[in-house]
């Protein structure tokens, strides 16, 4: 007949390292917003003198706010230091009474900003540092992170890319201290769109993301050479896809929550093939198994075994139709010769033996559950 072939033991028993899980990711802290810039409270009162505030170097408000620096046209102008009664402090350039140009703003809670101001707002390039050690360096627009920037967390997380209104939006790269890395699109501060995620152990996914999860079409590869290409839904292989093992085994068909479940086709490198129903990685339901010597079985399977009604067809044209239990013919059946003669036949070992190409090492006898779940 044919040489020995392994059905499902080979593809899985070799060891799939387990699909990447998103719980290995260290998420950024939710709160990364900076307090708004607080302006001086109250209007500058012009003292009763001819030149007004011009020429003064220091002024104190009734609220407790204070300013030291230059005045021009009764307004703060040039270099100066403004302190608020609540502990906030600004040191830098003033134009027409507003923070404008380079400056340093420190908040009473320890937040720190150094960079450019435009008419009282953080705008342009700047650095914002939180008391926790988190740090942002990049572009600001109207007090918000907008444009290109780098945000690093004290726990080692790092994002480099585009921001819009204080959230990650557009193209960017996020890296974790364990070596994992995401590069791709961000929408509303989440991985959404096209992207590439590489895990610290060498596993790699390239494809669609939605709300920080693999959803859509994608390709997932393992360091040992195994590969899945197809549909994902909320980080799980769900839909239609192709799983290829490094030893040459290949399955194409339906997946459900990382399990091979539904209709599909499995092919072995030696030419054997199965097409039909799968349940959690096992041949279960109606299917067709074809050996590379031309023999075939069409009928019912349960947990990788011929169980139920089926027809076994030899390569020379003979066939047997009957009931099977765990790969064994049981009860009466109909046996046909190559010439078309049909006779009833009681199940016996001779017929059973002829139905197992390769003997005890046949694909069906050697079959084990296909396991490609995480």
C-alpha positions in Angstrom: 0.0 0.0 0.0 1.6 3.3 1.1 4.2 4.4 3.5 3.4 5.6 7.0 2.1 9.1 7.4 1.2 11.1 10.4 -2.1 12.9 10.4 -2.4 15.6 13.0 0.4 14.6 15.4 3.1 16.3 13.4 1.7 19.8 12.9 0.9 20.4 16.5 3.0 18.0 18.6 6.1 19.8 17.3 5.0 22.7 19.5 3.2 25.9 18.7 4.6 28.4 21.1 1.2 29.9 21.8 -0.3 32.9 20.0 0.6 36.3 21.3 -1.6 37.6 24.0 -2.2 41.3 24.6 -2.1 41.0 28.4 1.7 41.0 28.1 1.5 44.6 27.1 2.0 47.3 29.7 -0.6 49.9 28.9 0.1 53.6 29.1 -1.3 55.4 32.1 -4.8 56.7 31.3 -4.2 60.2 32.6 -1.5 62.1 30.6 -3.2 65.5 30.3 -1.4 68.5 31.6 -3.1 71.2 33.7 -4.1 74.2 31.7 -1.9 77.3 31.9 -3.3 79.7 34.5 -3.1 83.4 33.6 -2.5 86.2 36.0 -5.6 87.1 38.0 -7.0 90.6 37.7 -5.9 93.5 35.7 -2.8 95.5 36.4 -3.7 98.7 38.2 -1.8 101.7 37.1 -0.3 103.5 40.1 -0.8 107.3 40.4 2.4 108.3 38.6 3.1 110.0 35.3 4.8 107.0 33.6 2.3 104.4 35.0 3.9 101.0 35.2 6.7 101.8 32.8 10.1 101.4 34.4 8.8 99.3 37.3 10.5 96.0 38.1 8.1 94.5 40.4 4.3 94.5 41.0 2.0 92.8 43.5 -1.7 92.1 43.1 -4.2 92.1 45.9 -4.9 88.4 45.1 -1.4 87.5 46.0 -0.1 87.1 42.5 3.2 88.8 41.8 5.4 89.8 38.9 9.1 90.8 38.6 10.3 92.0 35.2 10.0 94.5 32.5 7.0 96.7 31.7 6.1 98.7 28.6 2.9 100.5 27.8 1.6 99.5 31.2 1.9 95.9 30.3 4.3 93.1 31.2 6.9 93.1 28.5 10.2 91.3 27.9 11.7 88.9 30.4 9.9 88.4 33.7 8.8 86.0 36.4 5.1 85.7 37.3 4.1 83.8 40.5 0.5 82.9 41.4 -0.9 82.7 44.8 -1.7 79.0 44.3 2.0 78.2 43.8 2.2 78.2 40.0 5.1 80.0 38.4 6.1 81.2 35.0 9.6 82.5 34.0 10.2 83.7 30.5 9.2 86.1 27.8 6.2 88.4 27.8 4.6 90.4 25.0 1.8 92.8 25.6 1.1 91.2 29.0 0.9 87.6 27.8 3.4 84.7 28.0 4.9 84.8 24.5 8.1 83.2 23.4 10.4 80.9 25.3 9.5 80.2 28.9 9.3 77.7 31.8 6.0 77.1 33.6 5.9 75.1 36.8 2.7 74.0 38.6 2.3 73.7 42.3 1.7 70.0 42.0 5.1 69.5 40.4 4.2 69.5 36.7 6.8 71.2 34.5 6.7 72.7 31.1 9.6 74.3 29.2 9.2 75.5 25.7 7.4 77.9 23.4 4.4 80.0 24.2 2.1 82.0 21.8 -0.3 84.6 23.3 -0.5 82.8 26.7 -0.7 79.2 25.4 1.8 76.4 25.0 2.4 76.3 21.2 5.3 75.0 19.2 8.0 72.8 20.5 8.2 72.1 24.2 8.9 69.6 27.0 6.4 68.6 29.6 7.5 66.5 32.6 5.1 65.0 35.2 6.2 64.4 38.9 5.9 60.6 38.2 8.8 60.9 35.8 6.6 60.6 32.7 7.9 63.0 29.9 6.6 64.4 26.7 8.8 66.2 24.2 7.3 67.5 21.0 4.8 69.9 19.4 2.0 71.7 21.2 -1.0 73.5 19.7 -3.2 75.6 22.0 -1.9 73.9 25.1 -2.4 70.4 23.7 0.0 67.8 22.3 -0.6 68.0 18.6 1.8 67.0 15.9 5.0 65.0 16.2 6.2 64.1 19.7 7.8 61.5 22.0 6.1 60.4 25.2 8.0 58.2 27.7 6.6 56.7 30.8 8.5 56.1 34.0 7.8 52.3 33.7 9.8 52.2 30.4 7.0 52.5 27.9 7.6 54.8 25.0 5.5 56.3 22.2 7.0 58.2 19.3 4.7 59.6 16.6 1.8 61.8 15.9 -0.6 63.4 18.4 -3.9 65.3 18.0 -5.6 67.1 20.9 -3.5 65.3 23.5 -4.1 61.8 22.2 -2.1 59.5 19.9 -3.5 59.9 16.4 -2.0 58.9 13.1 1.3 57.1 12.6 3.4 56.0 15.6 5.6 53.5 17.3 5.0 52.2 20.8 7.6 50.1 22.6 7.5 48.2 25.8 10.4 47.6 28.2 10.2 43.8 27.6 11.1 44.4 23.9 7.6 44.2 22.4 6.9 46.8 19.7 3.9 48.2 17.8 4.3 50.3 14.7 1.3 51.6 12.7 -1.9 53.6 12.9 -3.5 55.1 16.0 -7.0 56.4 16.3 -8.4 57.9 19.5 -5.3 56.9 21.5 -5.6 53.2 20.4 -4.0 50.9 17.9 -6.5 51.1 15.0 -5.8 50.7 11.3 -2.8 49.0 9.7 0.0 48.0 11.9 2.8 45.6 12.9 3.2 44.1 16.4 6.3 42.2 17.3 6.5 40.4 20.6 9.6 40.0 22.7 9.8 36.3 21.9 9.9 36.8 18.2 6.2 36.3 17.3 5.0 38.8 14.8 1.6 40.1 13.5 1.0 42.3 10.6 -2.4 43.4 9.5 -5.6 45.2 10.8 -6.2 46.5 14.3 -9.3 48.0 15.9 -9.4 49.4 19.4 -6.0 47.9 20.4 -7.0 44.4 19.2 -6.2 42.4 16.1 -9.5 42.6 14.1 -9.7 42.1 10.3 -7.2 40.5 8.0 -3.7 39.7 9.2 -0.6 37.4 9.2 0.7 35.9 12.4 4.0 34.1 12.4 5.9 32.2 15.1 9.7 31.9 15.6 9.5 28.1 14.8 8.2 28.9 11.3 4.5 28.2 11.8 2.3 30.8 10.1 -1.4 31.8 10.0 -2.9 34.1 7.5 -6.6 35.1 7.6 -9.3 36.6 9.6 -9.1 37.9 13.2 -11.8 39.1 15.6 -10.9 40.7 18.9 -7.4 39.2 19.0 -8.7 35.7 18.1 -8.4 33.7 14.9 -12.1 33.7 13.8 -13.3 33.5 10.3 -11.5 32.0 7.3 -7.8 31.4 7.3 -4.8 29.3 6.4 -2.5 27.7 9.0 0.8 26.4 7.7 3.2 24.3 9.8 7.0 24.3 9.3 6.8 20.5 8.5 4.7 21.2 5.4 1.2 20.4 6.9 -1.4 22.9 5.8 -5.0 23.7 6.8 -7.3 26.1 5.0 -10.8 26.8 6.3 -12.8 28.1 9.1 -11.6 29.1 12.6 -13.6 30.0 15.7 -12.0 31.6 18.6 -8.6 30.2 17.7 -9.9 26.7 17.2 -10.1 24.9 13.8 -13.9 24.6 13.8 -16.1 24.5 10.7 -15.5 23.5 7.1 -12.0 23.2 5.9 -9.3 21.2 4.1 -6.1 19.7 5.6 -3.2 18.6 3.4 -0.1 16.6 4.3 3.3 16.8 2.6 3.0 13.1 1.5 -0.1 13.8 -0.5 -2.8 12.7 1.9 -5.7 15.1 2.3 -9.0 15.7 4.3 -11.9 17.9 3.3 -14.9 18.3 5.6 -16.2 19.3 9.0 -13.8 20.1 11.9 -14.7 20.6 15.6 -12.0 22.1 17.8 -9.2 20.8 15.7 -10.6 17.3 15.1 -12.3 15.6 12.1 -15.9 15.5 13.3 -18.9 15.4 11.1 -19.1 14.5 7.4 -15.8 14.5 5.4 -13.6 12.9 2.8 -10.2 11.5 3.5 -8.0 10.7 0.5 -4.7 8.7 0.8 -1.9 9.3 -1.6 -2.3 5.7 -3.0 -5.8 6.7 -4.3 -7.9 5.0 -1.6 -10.6 7.3 -0.1 -13.2 7.4 2.6 -16.4 9.4 2.4 -18.6 9.6 5.4 -18.9 10.5 9.0 -16.1 11.1 11.5 -16.1 11.6 15.3 -12.9 12.9 17.0 -10.7 11.9 14.0 -12.1 8.4 13.7 -14.4 6.9 11.0 -17.6 6.6 13.1 -21.0 6.4 11.5 -22.1 5.8 8.0 -19.5 5.9 5.3 -18.1 4.5 2.0 -14.6 3.2 1.7 -13.4 3.3 -2.0 -10.2 1.5 -3.0 -8.0 2.8 -5.8 -8.9 -0.2 -8.0 -12.6 0.8 -8.0 -13.9 -1.6 -5.3 -15.9 0.0 -2.5 -17.6 -0.9 0.7 -20.5 0.9 2.3 -21.6 0.4 5.9 -21.3 1.5 9.5 -18.1 2.3 11.2 -17.1 2.7 14.9 -13.7 4.1 15.7 -12.3 3.2 12.3 -13.7 -0.4 12.4 -16.4 -1.8 10.2 -19.3 -3.1 12.3 -22.4 -5.0 11.2 -23.5 -5.7 7.7 -22.5 -3.6 4.7 -22.4 -3.7 0.9 -19.2 -4.7 -0.8 -18.7 -4.1 -4.5 -16.0 -5.6 -6.7 -14.1 -3.7 -9.4 -16.5 -5.3 -11.9 -19.5 -3.8 -10.2 -20.7 -6.9 -8.3 -22.5 -6.1 -5.1 -22.8 -8.5 -2.1 -23.7 -8.1 1.5 -20.8 -8.7 3.8 -20.4 -9.0 7.5 -17.7 -6.8 9.0 -14.5 -8.8 9.5 -10.8 -8.2 10.1 -9.8 -8.9 6.5 -12.0 -6.1 5.2 -11.0 -3.8 8.1 -7.3 -4.5 7.3 -7.8 -3.5 3.7 -9.3 -0.2 4.7 -6.2 1.0 6.5 -3.5 2.0 4.1 -0.2 1.8 5.9 -1.6 -0.5 8.6 -1.3 0.6 12.2 0.6 3.7 11.1 -2.1 5.0 8.8 -3.1 8.7 8.9 -6.4 7.9 10.6 -4.9 5.6 13.2 -2.1 7.9 14.0 -4.3 11.0 14.1 -4.3 13.2 17.2 -6.3 16.3 17.9 -5.1 19.3 15.9 -4.5 22.0 18.4 -3.7 25.5 17.1 -5.3 27.4 19.9 -3.4 29.9 22.0 
